């Protein structure tokens, strides 16, 4: 009783009746920005909330840090950046952070969408920053201007420039169509709107399957749910969908629906969850077989039609045959591709040759952009590991000491150890392949001279290049990159006064103040229907409900705020007490008229 009473007292204290607010000074430059830049657009040098408080006034003249996107990388950067070091502005068409790993749970009502989102303005407040709900269009690198657009109240698209000293691109990616026809007949799962649309479509099919005018054949088609893509998102959605249909459908719908429902998972590789340990992939497949979720491996979708999917599959003789599968719902979850903004940036920079992501160096600086001005993190980027191309750089100091040209040098084992240290420092991901320096030296000393010439060293580094793989497009990777940039920017701000006194350019700072980015894989996990699998750096295990509770615990701890953690706990409790009730209470448009 005392706790309840105390809560009511606290609740009463949260209401505000004082309507008196003092006048807020706003700069004339914020209300009427000057025009300029290549397109003669308004330049937002001062924002309307720059004078809201003494703290924000102090930050007005700090280096301008502009962050594009409100995803994992951007939020990790905001949460670890020192307040008052930068004038921070976040630009994103989405005004919330979305906890994407648990989005499949929201499509069937296991979790509510509000439990997975955190307003970006609340996160930005920590660094006394600013948020603009707008979309990035172009970057003018030479003038340090970001072109931004947004529709005004009348629906007209307005463009303006936002100046920056440092720009961080974290705009994420879009779904990869893989050249398949008919993707307009598919659903995607990357946003809260996608989750709502999927929930509505599932309920739409269930309701239509109950009508007396629906034939048996049409009912089976409506109740055929297909997932294209056997990665974590596709597998977890299939598992959540089956759980909802198996555990909650009978409470509200005719029992015949449960007997005619089918869930199919199409995977192009030989196993689902193919990036996990093979034993875990087989466990997941066995679990789906037990739940009567059909897994179609070695299959590729050819075309998606409104009522069926055409796909190719290899038979037992290795020959490819074309099959068709009637469906009432299809989720497309097969990898990522570049967003339109990133394509425009890539086309603008000659050295950007990767068609899937923006290339950065090991300090996450955008290749081809002015050094130290522009960074890229998360799904929209990839770290370029061209170790062999930097061989002259690694040999430069040695050559200078010996008075030789790098390409004519012969490197002893002692000198090779120093070169290897330089490689590890510039390319931390290569460290795992440079553990046995003696064996590598012996292997590539082809003429057994006790030294490595330029050609032998180049061949050795090319071999290391071939073993370095692209970093995974996951929340874990984006989060680490955001944290890395925050720590580096904090160091830069600390060093800035001395550098300004000595007239040192910001572009020279990255390597001077901080090490290169090194990704550390902490493991992978996936929910597979009242069971879960874990792959933690070689330690792999799987299990039933105990593993599910561990899976929930990991994501509960990673949730962005206390508010979302409380809401997650409430949602899981509601599911246990009342079922996934929300999935049967979605308001649909009246289609009977």
N, C-alpha and C positions, 0 to 999 in steps of 0.2 A: 504493500500500500504506500509506503514511504517513497519508493522509487517512482510509482505512478504520479504521486503528488509532486515530486521534484521535477518530473518531466513536464507536467502542466505549467509549473512556475517558469521553467526554462522556455517553454513554448510561448508563454505570454510575453516574455522579454524580447522575443524576436519580431514582434509587430511594431511598426513605427507610425506615429501620428504627427510627428513634427514635420511640417511642410516647408519650413524656412530654409532656404539655401542662399548663400551669398553669391554675388555676381562672380562669374568665372572669366578671367581675362583670356582672350583668344587672339593670337597673332593675326595681323592683316595678311601676312603671307600664307597662312593656313586657309583663310577664307577666299583670297584672290591670288592664287599661285601664279608666278610668272611663267611665261611660255618659253620653250627652247627645245634643244635636241634636234635630231635629223628630221623629225616629223612636226616640229613646232607645236608640241603638246604641252599642257600644263605640267609643271614640275613640282611635285609635293615635297618641297624641302622642309616644310614645317607641317605637322599634323595638328588637328583640332584639339587633341588632348595633351599636347606637349606642355601646356601650362596648368594642368589640372592640380598639381601638387608641387611643393618645393623640391621633392626628390626627382620628379619628372623634368622639372626645369633644369636641374643639375645635369641630367643626362642628355639634354638637347644638343649639346656640342660634342658629345662623345662620338667615336667612330660608328658609322651607321652599318648595322648588321641586319641584312634582309634575309629572311628564311622563307622559302617557298614550300608549301605543303604543311599538313597537320598530322602526319603519320608518325610512325615509331621513331624514325631518325630525328625528325624535327622536335618531337616532344622530349626525347632523351637529351638533346642539345639544350633545350630550354630549362630542363630540370637540373642540369649540372653547371650551367653558366653562372658565373659570379654576377650578382646584381650590381648595377651602377658602372660596370666596365664598358658597356656598349649601349647605343640607342637601338633597341631591337624592334623590328617590325615583321610580323608574320603575315604572309599573303597566301590565302587559300580560299577556294570556292566552298569549302566545307568548314563550318565553324565549330567542329568538335573533333576530338580524338576518338578513334574507334578501335576497340580491343579485338582485332581481326581473328586471332586464333579460336575464339569461341563464337564466332558469327554463325557457324552451322547450327549451334544450339538454339539460336534465336529464330531460325526459320520454322521451327515446329512448336515453339512455345515453351521449351525447357527453360529458357532465359528470356527476360524482356529486353528489348533493345536499349532501354534507358540504363540498364545495368552494365552495358558495354561501352557507353559513351561518356566523355568528360568534356564540358565546354572548353574550347581552346582559350577563350578569354580568361578563364579561371587559372589556366596554366601559365599564360603570359603574364599575369599579375605578379608572379614571383620575381620576375626580372624588370618589373615596371615597364613592360613593353607595350606595343600597340598591335592591333589586329585589323586587317582590311579584308573583308569578304569580297574577293575579286580573283581574277584569273590572270596568270602571267602570259604574255603574248610573245615578246621579243626581248633580247638583251643587247644593248649597245655597249660593247666591251670597252671601246676606246674612250667613251664619255662616262662610263660607270652609271648607266641609266637602265633601269628595268621598265619596260613598257607593260602596263597593267590595264585591264579592261573590266568593266562591270556594267550591267544594265541599270539605268536609273528608274525612277518610279513610273515613268511613262513607257518603259520597255525599250528605250533607245540605248544602244551600246555606247558607252563613253570610255575614251582612252586617256591615260595620263602616264607620266613618268614618275618613278620612284628612285631617287638617287641612292647609291650604296657605296660603302668602302669595302665591305665583304658581302658576298652573295652565296648562300647555301641552297643548292637545288635538291629538294627532297620530295618531288612530285609523284613518286610511285610509278606504276606501270598500268597498262591495260591488258585485257585478255588476248591471248595469242590465237588467231583464227586458224592457223596452219593451212590456209587456202581452202578450207571446207565451205561448201555452198550451204545456204539456208540457215545461217546462225541467227537470223532474226526470229527463228522459231525456238530458240534456246533461251534459258535464263542463265544469268551470271551471278556470282556471289563475291562482291567486293565492297558493297556499301549497305547502309541501313535500308535504303530504298529497294535494293535488290532483295534483301531478306523479307521485307514486307510483300513485295511482288510474289515471291516464292510461296509465302504463307497463304496469300490470297488464291494463288493458282491451285495449290493443294486442296484447299477447302472447296474451291469452285468445282474441281473434278469429283470430289467426294459427294457433294450435293447433287451434281448432275447424274452421278451413278445411281442415286436413290430414286430417280424419277421413274414412274411406270412406263413412260414412253421410250426409255432407253433400252436398246436391244442388248442381248448377252454379249455379242461381239463388241459393241460400242462400250459397254461397261468394262470389259476386260482391257480395252484400249485406254480408256480414261484412267484406269487403275494401274497402268503400266508406267512405272517411274524409272527413267534412265539417267545415269550419271556418266558423263564422258570425262575420263581422267582418273587415274588410280593413285594420285598423290594424296597428301594428308587432308587437303580440303575436300576432295571428292569422296575419300573413304569416310571421313567423319560425318559429312552430310548424309551419305547413304546409311550410316549407322544410326544417326539421330532420326532420320526419316523412318527407318524400320522400327525403332523403339517406339515412336509415337503411334505408328499404325498398329503395332502389336499390343501395346499396353493401354492405349487410350481410346482407340477407335470403337471398341465394343461397348463403351459406356454410353455413347451418343448416337451411333449409326447402326443400321441393320447388320447382323452378323455375316450375311452373305458377302459383304464387301471385304471382310478380312480374308475370306477364302479365295477371292479372285484378285487380290492385290499382288503385284510382282514388282520387285526392285532389281534392276540390272546395272552392273558396273562394267564399263568398257575401258580397257587398258591396252595401250599399244605395246608395252613391254611384256616380258614373260611372267612378271609378278607385280602385284600391287605394292605400294610403298617400296619401290625398287631402290630407293636411296638408303633404306634401313638394312639392318642385318637380315640375311636371307631367312634365318629361323623365325624372325618376327614377321616377315612377309608371309611365310607359310602358316604361321599361327593365325594371322588376320584372315587369310583365305579359308582356313579351316573353320574359323568362327563364322564367317559369312556363309559358308556351306551349311553349317548347323542351323543358321537363321534363315536359310533358303533365300539368301541374296545371291543372285547369279553373277559370277565374275567371269567376264569374257576377256581373256588375255590374248596377246598377239593379235589384237584387233585394231583396225583403224577406221574411224568414221569417214565415210565418203561424202554423204549428203544428209542434211536434216530437213525432212519435209514436215508439213504441219501435223501429220498423223502417223509418221513412221520415220525410222532412221535406217539408212543404208550404210552398211559397213563391210569391210573385207576382213577375212580371218584365215589364218593358215590351218589347214587340216592336218591329220596325222601323217600324211605323206609329204608335208612341206609345201603343198600347193595352195595358192591363194584363191579363195572362193568368196563371192559376194553374197551377203545375207541381208535380210531386212527384219526390223523389229518394230511392231506397232507400239506406239507410245502416246501417252497423254501429257507427259511432262519430261523435259530434258534439261539437265544442268550441264553447262560447259565449263570445265575446270581443267584446262590443259596447258598450263604455262603462261608466261607473260611476254609482252612486247612493248616497244617504246610508245610513250604518249605523244600526241601531236606537238606539244611544246618542245619535247626533247628532240623530235625529228627536225624541227626548225633550227634548234641550236646546233645539232649535228651537221646539218646541211651548210651552216654558216662557217664552220671551222673545218679546214681542209684535212687536218690530221685525224679527225673523228671518222674512222672507217667502220666501226662496229655498228651493224644495223639493228642490234637488239638493245643496246644500252650506251650511255655516255661513258667514255673511257676517262679514267683518272690515273694519276700516278699514285705511288704508295703513301703519299701524304694527303690523298683524297682531293688534290687540286685538279680541276678540269683541264685535260690536255688541250693545248692550243689557245687557252685563255691567258690573259696577262697573269704572270706568276703571283700567287698569293691573293688574287682578287675573288676567284670563283671556285667553289667546291661543290661536289655532288656526292650524295649518300643514298643508301637504300636501294630499292628495286630499280630505280632509273639509272643506276650507275654500275660500272664494273671496274675493278682495279686491274690495270694493265701490268702484267708480269713479263716484261721483255728484258730478262737479266742479261742475255748475251749482247744485246745492243748497247749495254753500258760498260762493256769490257774496257774500252779505252779510258773511261772515267775511273774505273777501279785501279788501273795501272799507272795513272798519271803521276801520282806522287812518287811511286817507285822509279819511274822513268826519269823524273826530274832529279832524284837523288843520284842516279847512276849516269846521268847525262846522255840518255838514249831516247830514241823514239819508242812509244809503247808497242808498236807493231813489230819491232825488231828485238824485243826483250826475250830473255830466257829466265823463267821464274823458278827459284829453288823451292824445296818443301817449306822452309821457314817463311819465305816470302808468300807462298801459296796460302799459308795459314792467315797471314795478314789480309790477303785478297778476300779470303772466305769470310773474315770478320766484316769487311766492307760490304760484301754481298748480303750478309745477314742483317746488317744495320739498315740498308736501303730497301731490302726485300725480305721482311721478317717471315713471310710465308715459305721462303726457301730454306729456313733453318732445319726443318725435318729431313731435308735431302742433303744436308752438309754435316752430318754427324761423324762419319768415318772419313776424315780428310785424307788419312794415309792410304786407304784403299782406292779412293777416287784418284789421288795423285799417281798411284802405281798403275791403275787401269788406263789412264789417258797419257801416260808417258810411253808413247808407242815405240820410240827409238831407244828406250832404256838409258837415256843420257843423264838421268837424275835431275832433269829440269823439264819444265813445260814451256814450249814456245807459244806464240800468239795463236796459231791455228789449233793447237791441242787444247789450250784454255778455252777458246771459243767453242769448240766441239763439246767440251765438258759443260759449259754453261747452257748450251742449246739443249743438252740432255736434261738439265735441271728444269729449263723452261717447259719442256714437254710434259713434265710430271706435275707442274703447277696447274691446278684447275680453277675455274671461276668460282668466286664466292657464292654461296646459295642465296637466292632471292627470298629471304625469310625475315620475320620480325626480329629475330635474334641478331642477325647481321646488321640490320638498320639501327637497332638499339645500341650496339657496340660502336658503330661509326658515329652516331650522335654524341655519345659519351666521350669518345676520343676527340672530336672537334671541340667540345666544351672545354676539356682539360687543356687543349692546345691554345684555344683563344684566351683562356684565363692566363696562361703563361705569357702570351703575347701582350696582353694588357699590362701585366706586371713589368714587362721589359720595355714597354713603349716609351716612358719618360727618358730613359737613358739613351734609347735609340734615336729619339727626336733630337736630343742634345748633340749626338754624334752624326746626325743626318744620314742614318741608315734607312734604306728603303724597306717597306713592309714585305715586299716580295722575297727578300732574302731571309725572312724570319723562320719559316717553317722548320727547316732542317737545323737551324741554329738553336731553337728553343725547345724542340720536342722531337721524339723518335717517330719513325714511320708507323703507319697503322698495321696492327697484327690482329687478325681475326682468330678468336679462340672458340672452337665449337664445344658448347656445353652439353650437347645431346639433342635428341629428337624424341617426341612422344606423340601418340595418336590415340583417339577414342575409337573403339570398334564395336560398340553396342554392348553395354553392360560389361565391358572388358576394356583393357587398355594395354598398349605396348610402349616400351621405353628402350631407347638406344643411347646410352651415355658413354661415349668414348671407348667403345669396345665392350662395355658392360651392358648386356642386353637381357631384358626380362619382360615377361608378360603375365597377365593374370586376370581374374574376374573383378568382383566388386571392390576388393581391397586395392587393386591397381587403379580402379576408377577413382576411388577417394584420394589416392596419391596424385593422380592426374589433375583432379580438381584443386588439390592443395597447391600444386606448382603454379597453376594459373591464378589462383586466389592470391598468392604471394606476389605475382607479377602485375596484378591489377594496379591501375595508375593512381588510385586515391582511396582513402578510407570510405568515402561515399559509395564507390562502386563495389568495394569489398562487402559492405553491409548489404547492398542490393543483391549481390550474387548469392550470399548466404540465405537471404530471404527467398529468392527464386528457387533455389534447390530445396528449401524447406517446403515451399508451396507445391512443388512437383510431387514431393513425397506424400503430402497430406491430401492434396486435391487433384493431382494429375496435371497434365499439360492443358489446363482448361482454356488458356488464351487462344490456343490454336483453333478452337471451334467457336470463337467469338469475334472473328474478324468481320468488319462491316463491309459488305460488297455493294457494288453498284446494282441498282434495280434493273435486271435484264429481262423482267417479265413483261415490260410495257411494249 
